[in-house]
Amino acid sequence: MVQMEVYLFYAIVVILVGGYLLERLLDWLNLNHRSTKLPVELEDVYSAEQYRKQQAYETTNERFYFLTATFSLIVILLMLFFEGFALLDRWLRLLTEHPILLTLIYFATIAVLSDIINIPFAWYKVFSIEARFGFNKTTPGTFFSDKLKSWVVAGIIAGGLLSAMLIFFRFAGKDFWIYAWILTGLFMFFMNLFYSRLIVPLFNKQSLLEEGDLKEAIQSFARKADFEVENIYVIDGSKRSTKANAYFTGLGKRKRIVLYDTLIQDLNIPQIIAVLAHEIGHYRHKHTHSALILSLLQIGFTLFLLSLFIELPQFSYVLGAEKPGIHLSLLVFSLLYSPISMVLGIALNGWSRKNEYEADAFAASFGLADELIAALKALSANNLSNLTPHPWYVWLHFSHPTLLQRIRALKSTSQES
């Protein structure tokens, strides 16, 4: 290796090892931040037995994440030091030298092999850990069906976008990022409109909420909040897990509210209305629109940076390759981009936490603070959530405030109104 390639190689190693060590430090801090006594506001979330179960669940998951993260780091480092990525490049070049086809096959091979290698870990997570703590409802058939469908969907979407980007690069050179950015924006807008209609049905059954007290209560609140709601769907989340959720998707007239069947089972009607009010709060504050804009800005920035380095042959040679290739440059760029991605992630998580407070305040403005607090407590208890995460862990990873932070903010908002 020449000097620049040596610097790049060890920069990649430092980034990989540094990121791994940072995550393990945060995991250790998070695990040791637990207390045998919960804050007063959270004392009714768990019984003593449930809290011991939650602590065991947290510890088990941390050990599992340590094992999988360590395994992944070792595999990547071995591929780097023993030129595994370059070897794969040489093998695939025996099949084709066409840059677009070679790139697609290269990344498809890495993605599929990586997923196959990780199947035992995923299986253990679902059928051992999640089953042991009473969450898993997935069958082996569903597990493998999801894998195959995910490969097909990812192949079509990622393959299509990557092919388009490479075509743009071929005809526009370094200015390819502008066209790729426009295409990505159009795709994101399309998916916001049609994700629930095109992708979700491949994995879950969605059905309109049946007539009854819940639907009447939702429609009554929607009128009170001056929110036009026509599409309220129930998704069969219980097909895979007992964990509950709800989300808002779509834009304009294509917006829809989706409730997990487990949410309907776990919460009473006033609590579901409070959760719904929170989701409507996101819409009222245009969080969906601003999230789309911020994502586009981040993608544009990433593509622009990529355009500065995509033609550097050193990005290929650092992996031990004999010939430069766009696919190798993309791989090295993704590794070097990790610290930037982490910094942007911290900023976006902070922005997201602010949005959650605003959506909570919207629900509280309708006198639903107590109901939302009760719903959040019930969901935390049913999901065995960690109620006392370390502040650094929250800062780096959480897109939502902690339960304690949300309760205190809701009580403060309720007292002010």
FILUM-580405 format. One record per residue (C-alpha): residue number from 0; x, y, z. Coordinates in Angstrom, 1 decimal. Each point is the difference from the previous one (the first is absolute). Layout:
  resi    east   north      up
   NUM       X       Y       Z
...
***
This chain:
  resi    east   north      up
     0     0.0     0.0     0.0
     1     1.1     3.6    -0.7
     2    -0.1     2.4     2.9
     3    -3.5     1.4    -0.7
     4    -1.5    -3.5    -0.2
     5     1.7    -0.9     3.3
     6    -1.6     3.1     1.7
     7    -3.4    -0.9    -1.5
     8     0.3    -3.6     1.2
     9     0.8     0.8     3.6
    10    -2.6     2.8     0.0
    11    -2.6    -2.7    -0.9
    12     1.3    -2.3     2.8
    13     0.0     2.9     2.5
    14    -3.5     0.9    -0.9
    15    -1.2    -3.5     0.3
    16     1.7    -0.8     3.2
    17    -0.7     3.4     1.5
    18    -3.7    -0.3    -0.8
    19    -0.1    -3.4     1.5
    20     1.7     1.1     3.2
    21    -2.3     3.0     0.3
    22    -3.1    -2.1    -0.3
    23     1.3    -2.5     2.5
    24     0.8     2.8     2.4
    25    -3.5     1.4    -0.4
    26    -1.5    -3.5     0.5
    27     2.1    -0.4     3.2
    28    -1.1     3.4     1.3
    29    -3.6    -0.7    -0.8
    30     0.0    -3.4     1.7
    31     1.6     1.4     3.1
    32    -2.2     3.0     0.2
    33    -2.9    -2.2     1.1
    34    -1.3     0.5     3.6
    35    -1.8    -2.4     2.3
    36    -2.4     2.9     0.8
    37    -1.9     1.8    -2.8
    38    -0.8     3.7     0.1
    39    -3.3     0.8     1.8
    40    -1.8     0.7    -3.3
    41     0.9    -3.5    -1.3
    42    -0.6    -2.1     3.1
    43    -3.4    -1.3    -1.3
    44     1.4    -1.1    -3.4
    45     1.4    -3.3     1.2
    46    -0.8    -2.3     2.9
    47     3.1    -1.3     1.8
    48    -0.1    -3.3    -2.0
    49    -0.6     1.8    -3.3
    50     3.0     2.3     0.7
    51     2.3    -2.9     0.6
    52    -1.3    -1.5    -3.3
    53     0.8     3.3    -1.8
    54     3.5     0.2     1.5
    55     0.6    -3.6    -1.1
    56    -1.3     0.9    -3.5
    57     2.3     3.0    -0.2
    58     3.0    -1.9     1.1
    59    -0.7    -2.9    -2.4
    60    -0.4     2.4    -2.9
    61     3.2     1.9     0.8
    62     2.0    -3.3     0.1
    63    -1.5    -1.0    -3.3
    64     0.8     3.4    -1.6
    65     3.6    -0.3     1.3
    66     0.3    -3.4    -1.7
    67    -1.5     1.0    -3.3
    68     1.9     3.3    -0.2
    69     3.3    -1.7     0.9
    70    -0.6    -2.7    -2.7
    71    -0.8     2.7    -2.6
    72     3.1     2.0     0.8
    73     2.2    -3.1    -0.2
    74    -1.5    -1.0    -3.4
    75     0.5     3.5    -1.5
    76     3.6     0.3     1.4
    77     0.9    -3.5    -1.4
    78    -1.5     1.1    -3.4
    79     2.2     3.1     0.1
    80     3.3    -1.5     1.2
    81    -0.3    -3.1    -2.2
    82    -1.3     1.9    -3.1
    83    -3.3    -1.8     0.0
    84    -1.8     2.9    -1.7
    85     2.6     0.1    -2.8
    86    -0.2    -3.8    -0.4
    87    -3.7     0.2    -0.5
    88     0.6     2.7    -2.6
    89     2.4    -2.2    -1.9
    90    -2.4    -3.0     0.1
    91    -3.0     2.1    -1.3
    92     2.1     1.6    -2.7
    93     0.3    -3.5    -1.5
    94    -3.8     0.3    -0.6
    95    -0.2     3.6    -1.3
    96     2.0     3.2    -0.3
    97    -3.1     2.1    -0.6
    98     0.2     2.7     2.7
    99    -3.7     0.1     0.8
   100    -0.6    -3.8    -0.1
   101     3.2    -0.6     2.0
   102    -1.0     2.5     2.6
   103    -3.5    -1.5     0.4
   104     1.3    -3.5     0.3
   105     2.8     1.0     2.4
   106    -2.3     1.7     2.5
   107    -2.7    -2.7    -0.4
   108     2.6    -2.7     0.8
   109     1.2     1.9     3.1
   110    -3.6     0.7     1.2
   111    -1.2    -3.6    -0.5
   112     3.1    -1.6     1.5
   113    -0.1     2.4     3.0
   114    -3.6    -0.8     0.6
   115     0.6    -3.7    -0.3
   116     2.9     0.1     2.5
   117    -2.2     2.0     2.4
   118    -3.1    -2.3    -0.3
   119     1.1    -2.1     3.1
   120     0.2     3.2     2.1
   121    -3.3     1.2    -1.3
   122    -1.6    -3.4     0.7
   123     1.4     0.0     3.5
   124    -1.3     3.5     0.7
   125    -3.5    -0.8    -1.2
   126    -0.5    -3.6     1.1
   127     2.1     0.0     3.2
   128     0.2     3.5     1.5
   129    -3.3     1.4    -1.1
   130    -1.8    -3.3     0.5
   131     1.5    -0.4     3.5
   132    -1.3     3.4     1.1
   133    -3.5    -0.6    -1.5
   134     0.2     2.3    -3.1
   135     0.5    -2.3    -3.0
   136    -3.0    -1.1    -2.1
   137     2.1    -0.6    -3.2
   138    -0.1    -3.4    -1.5
   139     3.0    -1.5    -1.8
   140    -1.9     0.3    -3.3
   141    -0.7     3.7     0.6
   142     3.7     0.5     0.9
   143     1.3    -1.4    -3.2
   144    -2.8     1.5    -2.1
   145     0.9     3.4     1.4
   146     3.6    -0.6    -1.0
   147    -0.8    -0.9    -3.6
   148    -2.4     2.9    -0.4
   149     2.5     2.4     1.5
   150     2.6    -1.1    -2.5
   151    -2.3     0.4    -2.9
   152    -1.3     3.5     1.1
   153     3.5     1.2     0.9
   154     1.3    -1.4    -3.4
   155    -2.6     1.9    -2.0
   156     0.2     3.3     1.9
   157     3.7     0.2     0.8
   158     0.9    -1.6    -3.3
   159    -2.1     2.4    -1.9
   160     1.2     3.1     1.8
   161     3.7    -1.1    -0.2
   162    -0.4    -0.8    -3.7
   163    -1.4     3.5    -0.7
   164     2.8     1.6     2.0
   165     2.6    -1.8    -2.0
   166    -1.7     0.9    -3.3
   167     0.0     3.7     1.1
   168     3.7    -0.3     0.8
   169     0.7    -1.5    -3.4
   170    -1.6     2.9    -1.8
   171     0.4     2.9     2.4
   172     3.3    -0.7     1.7
   173     0.5     1.6     3.4
   174    -3.3     1.9    -0.4
   175    -1.8    -3.4     0.3
   176    -0.9     0.9     3.6
   177    -2.5     2.7    -1.1
   178    -2.0    -2.5    -2.1
   179     0.3    -2.7     2.6
   180    -1.2     2.4     2.6
   181    -3.1     1.0    -2.0
   182    -0.8    -3.7    -0.7
   183     0.4    -0.8     3.7
   184    -2.3     2.8     1.0
   185    -2.7    -1.1    -2.5
   186     0.4    -3.6     1.3
   187    -0.4     1.1     3.7
   188    -3.1     2.1    -0.9
   189    -1.4    -3.0    -1.8
   190     0.7    -2.4     2.9
   191    -1.6     2.5     2.5
   192    -3.2    -0.2    -2.0
   193    -0.1    -3.7    -0.9
   194     2.2    -1.9     2.6
   195    -3.0    -1.3     1.9
   196    -1.7    -1.1    -3.2
   197     3.0    -1.6    -1.8
   198     2.5    -1.2     2.6
   199    -1.9    -0.7     3.2
   200    -2.5    -2.5    -1.6
   201     3.0    -2.2    -1.0
   202     0.7    -0.6     3.7
   203    -3.2     0.8     1.9
   204    -3.7     0.0    -0.4
   205    -1.7     3.4     0.4
   206    -3.7     0.3     0.5
   207    -2.4     3.0     0.6
   208    -0.9     0.5     3.6
   209    -3.3    -1.6     0.7
   210    -3.1     1.9     1.0
   211    -0.3     0.3     3.8
   212     0.8     2.1     3.0
   213     3.7     0.5    -1.0
   214    -0.8     1.3    -3.5
   215    -2.7     2.3     1.3
   216     2.4     1.4     2.6
   217     2.7     0.5    -2.6
   218    -2.4     1.8    -2.4
   219    -1.4     2.1     2.9
   220     3.5     1.1     1.0
   221     1.0     0.7    -3.6
   222    -2.9     2.3    -0.4
   223     0.9     1.8     3.3
   224     3.6     0.3    -1.3
   225    -1.2     1.2    -3.4
   226     1.9    -2.9    -1.6
   227    -1.4    -1.7    -3.0
   228     0.5    -3.8     0.4
   229    -1.5    -2.5    -2.4
   230     2.5    -2.8     0.1
   231     0.5    -1.7     3.4
   232     1.7    -3.3    -0.4
   233     0.9    -2.9     2.3
   234     3.2    -1.9    -0.7
   235     0.6    -3.6     1.2
   236     3.1     0.7     2.0
   237    -0.9    -2.9     2.3
   238     1.1    -2.2    -3.0
   239     3.6     0.5     1.1
   240     0.1     1.6     3.5
   241    -2.1     1.0     3.0
   242     1.7     3.5    -0.1
   243    -2.4     2.8    -0.9
   244     0.3     3.1    -2.2
   245    -1.9     2.5    -2.1
   246     1.1     2.3    -2.7
   247    -1.2     2.6    -2.5
   248     0.9    -0.2    -3.7
   249    -0.7     1.7    -3.2
   250    -0.5     3.6    -1.1
   251    -3.0     2.0    -0.8
   252    -3.1    -2.0    -0.9
   253     2.1    -3.2     0.0
   254     0.7     0.3     3.7
   255    -1.0    -2.9     2.2
   256     0.2    -1.0     3.6
   257     1.2    -3.6     0.8
   258    -0.6    -1.6     3.3
   259     1.6    -3.3     1.0
   260    -2.5    -2.6     1.1
   261     2.2    -0.5     3.1
   262    -0.4     3.7     0.8
   263    -3.8    -0.4     0.0
   264     0.3    -3.0     2.3
   265     2.4     1.7     2.4
   266    -1.7     3.4     0.4
   267    -3.4     1.2     0.8
   268    -1.9     2.4    -2.3
   269     0.9     3.3     1.8
   270     3.7    -1.1    -0.1
   271    -0.2    -0.9    -3.7
   272    -1.6     3.4    -0.7
   273     2.9     1.7     1.9
   274     2.5    -1.9    -2.2
   275    -1.9     0.9    -3.1
   276     0.0     3.7     1.2
   277     3.8    -0.2     0.2
   278     0.2    -1.3    -3.6
   279    -2.3     2.7    -1.2
   280     2.2     2.5     1.8
   281     2.9    -1.1    -2.2
   282    -2.2     0.7    -3.0
   283    -1.2     3.4     1.3
   284     3.6     1.1     0.7
   285     1.0    -1.2    -3.5
   286     2.7    -2.3     1.4
   287    -0.5    -2.5    -2.9
   288     0.7     2.7    -2.5
   289     3.0     1.4     1.8
   290     1.4    -3.5     0.5
   291    -0.2    -0.5    -3.7
   292     1.8     3.2    -0.7
   293     2.7    -0.7     2.5
   294     0.5    -3.5    -1.4
   295     0.3     1.5    -3.5
   296     2.6     2.5     1.2
   297     2.0    -2.7     1.7
   298    -0.1    -2.2    -3.1
   299     1.0     2.9    -2.2
   300     3.0     0.8     2.2
   301     1.0    -3.7     0.0
   302    -0.2    -0.3    -3.8
   303     2.0     3.2    -0.4
   304     2.7    -1.3     2.2
   305     0.0    -3.3    -1.9
   306     0.4     1.9    -3.3
   307     3.3     1.4     1.3
   308     1.5    -3.4     0.7
   309    -1.7    -2.5    -2.3
   310     2.7     0.1    -2.7
   311     3.0    -0.2     2.3
   312     1.8    -3.3    -0.9
   313     1.5    -0.1     3.5
   314    -3.4    -0.8     1.3
   315     0.2    -3.3    -1.9
   316     3.7    -0.7     0.5
   317    -0.3     0.4     3.8
   318    -2.1    -3.2     0.0
   319     2.8    -1.9    -2.0
   320    -1.8     0.2    -3.3
   321     1.9    -0.3    -3.3
   322    -2.3     2.3    -1.9
   323    -2.0     3.0     1.2
   324    -3.8    -0.4     0.1
   325    -2.9     2.2     1.0
   326    -1.4    -2.8     2.2
   327     3.2    -0.1     2.0
   328     0.0     3.8     0.3
   329    -3.6    -0.1     1.3
   330     1.0    -2.6     2.6
   331     3.0     2.0     1.3
   332    -2.0     3.2     0.0
   333    -2.8    -1.7     2.1
   334     2.6    -1.0     2.5
   335     1.7     3.4     0.2
   336    -3.3     1.7     0.2
   337    -1.0    -1.7     3.3
   338     1.2     2.8     2.3
   339    -1.9     2.7    -2.1
   340    -3.1    -2.2     0.0
   341     0.2    -0.3     3.8
   342     0.3     3.8     0.5
   343    -3.0     0.6    -2.3
   344    -1.9    -2.8     1.8
   345     0.6     1.8     3.3
   346    -1.4     3.2    -1.4
   347    -3.0    -1.7    -1.6
   348    -0.7    -1.9     3.3
   349     0.0     3.3     1.9
   350    -2.4     1.5    -2.5
   351    -2.2    -3.1     0.2
   352    -0.2     0.2     3.8
   353    -1.1     3.6    -0.2
   354    -2.8    -1.1    -2.4
   355    -1.1    -2.6     2.5
   356    -0.4     2.6     2.7
   357    -2.1     2.1    -2.4
   358    -2.2    -2.9    -1.0
   359    -0.5    -0.9     3.7
   360    -0.9     3.7     0.8
   361    -2.6    -0.1    -2.8
   362    -1.7    -3.0     1.6
   363     0.2     1.7     3.4
   364    -1.7     3.1    -1.5
   365    -3.1    -2.2    -0.3
   366     0.1    -1.0     3.7
   367     1.6    -3.4    -0.9
   368     3.2     0.3     2.0
   369    -1.0    -2.5     2.7
   370    -1.3    -2.5    -2.7
   371     3.2     0.4    -2.0
   372     2.2    -0.5     3.1
   373    -2.0    -3.2     0.8
   374     0.4    -1.2    -3.6
   375     3.7     0.6     0.0
   376     0.4    -1.8     3.3
   377    -2.0    -3.0    -1.2
   378     1.9    -0.2    -3.3
   379     3.4     0.2     1.9
   380    -1.1    -2.7     2.4
   381    -1.2    -2.3    -2.8
   382     3.2     0.6    -2.0
   383     2.3    -0.4     3.1
   384     1.5     3.3    -0.8
   385     3.1     1.4     1.8
   386    -1.4     2.8     2.1
   387     3.3     1.4     1.1
   388     2.4     0.1    -3.0
   389     3.3     1.9     0.3
   390    -0.3     3.6    -1.2
   391     2.9    -0.5    -2.5
   392    -1.7    -3.0    -1.4
   393    -3.2     2.0    -0.4
   394     1.9     2.9    -1.6
   395     1.6    -2.3    -2.6
   396    -2.7    -2.5    -0.8
   397    -3.5     1.0     1.1
   398    -2.4     1.6    -2.5
   399    -2.5     0.3     2.9
   400     0.4     1.6     3.4
   401     0.1    -2.5     2.9
   402    -3.3    -0.9     1.7
   403     0.9     2.1     3.1
   404     0.8     3.0    -2.1
   405    -3.3    -0.3    -1.9
   406    -2.0    -0.4     3.2
   407     1.6     3.1     1.6
   408    -0.5     2.0    -3.1
   409    -3.7    -1.1    -0.3
   410    -0.7     0.8     3.6
   411     1.6     3.4    -0.4
   412    -2.0     0.8    -3.1
   413    -3.2    -1.2     1.7
   414     0.6     2.3     3.0
   415     0.7     3.0    -2.2
   416    -3.3    -0.6    -1.9
***
